[in-house]
Amino acid sequence: ILQSVLSFLSDVVYIDARSIVHPLDRILAIILTGVGMYLEGCIILFAPLSLGQRLLMSAVVTCGLLCHLRAKHGIVTRDYARYVHNHTIWHVAMVGSMVVPMHAVTFATTGFEANA
């Protein structure tokens, strides 16, 4: 919740102003991204996933990381539309990549198939 508030303040309220929320947003985002990447790696390597699920999750994570890099390039080149587009995909991909292991773990522990 704190990251959401800081991101909103940094990206919307104080977008063109100097504010303490900008460095706080970046610091917390870096910490949470590091933790998230560690957990994603652990899930890809150790969760009860099929090879196809591992590959799909890896592809979505890779897509998200590439979009993160493209968003950074948008900032450097002052291309705000490119930044917003790729930064949004980065967030969607990182959250979306968690759907595969959540489904697999739920099925493995309960036998419940979501589309059954």
N, C-alpha and C positions, 0 to 999 in steps of 0.2 A: 504494500500500500504506500509506504514511504517513497519508493522509487516512482510510482505512478504520479504522486503529487509533485515530486521534484522534477520529473520529466515534463509535466504539464506546465509548471511554472517556468522552466528553462526554455521549452520549445514554443510556448504560446504567450504567456504573460510577459516575460522579460526577454523575448527573442532578440530585440535590437538594443537592449540596455545592459549595462554592467550590473551584475548581481552575484551574490554569494551562492545562489542556487545553481549557477552554471558549473562551478567546480564540484560542488556537492553531488550534483546529478551525475557528472562524469565519473567521480570516484566510486560512488555506489554502483553505477552501471558496470564499471570495470570489475569490481568485486563479484557482483552477481553473474556477470558473463563468464568469469573464470570458474566459478562454482558450477554454473550450468554446463559449461563445456566439459568439465571433469565428470559430472554426473552423466551427461550424454555419452561420453566415451565408455564409462563403466557399464551403462545399459547396453550399448552396442556390443561390447566384448563379453559381458557376463549374464545378461538377462536371458530367459528362456525364449529366444527368438529363432525363427527359421532363417535360413540363409537369405531368402527373398526379403524378409522383414528387416534383416540387418542391412542389406543393400539399399532398400527403400529409405530407411532411416538415415543411413549414411549419405545418400543422395540429397535428401531434404536438408540435412545439416550443412552439407557442402554448398548447396544453393543459397542457404541463408548466409553463410560466411562470405560467399562471393558478393552477394547483395550488400552486405555490410561494408566490404571494401569499395564497392561502387558508390555507396552513399558517402563514404569518406572522400572519394574523388569529387563528388558533387559539391562538397563543402569547399574543398581546395580551389575548385574552378568557379565557385560562386554560382553554381547551377542548382538553384533551390528546388526546382521541379524534380531533377534527377535525385537529389538528396531525399526528398520526401518519398518518392516512389520506391527507391531501393531500401530506405530505412524501414518503411512499412512492410515490405516483403521480408526483410530480415526478421522482424518481430513475428510475423505470421508463420514463417518457416520454422523458427525455433520453437514456437508453441506447437505448431502442427507436427513436428517431428516426434513429439511425445505421444501422439495418438496411437502410433504403431505399438510401442511397448505397453501402453496402458491396455490396449485391446488384447495383446498376446498374454500378458500376465493375468488379466482377468479370466481369459479362457483357460489358461493353464491351472489356475487355482480353483475355479468354480465350475469349469466345463460349460459355461454359458457362452454361446456363440451369438454375437450381436445381430447377425442377419438371419438367424434361424427362426 
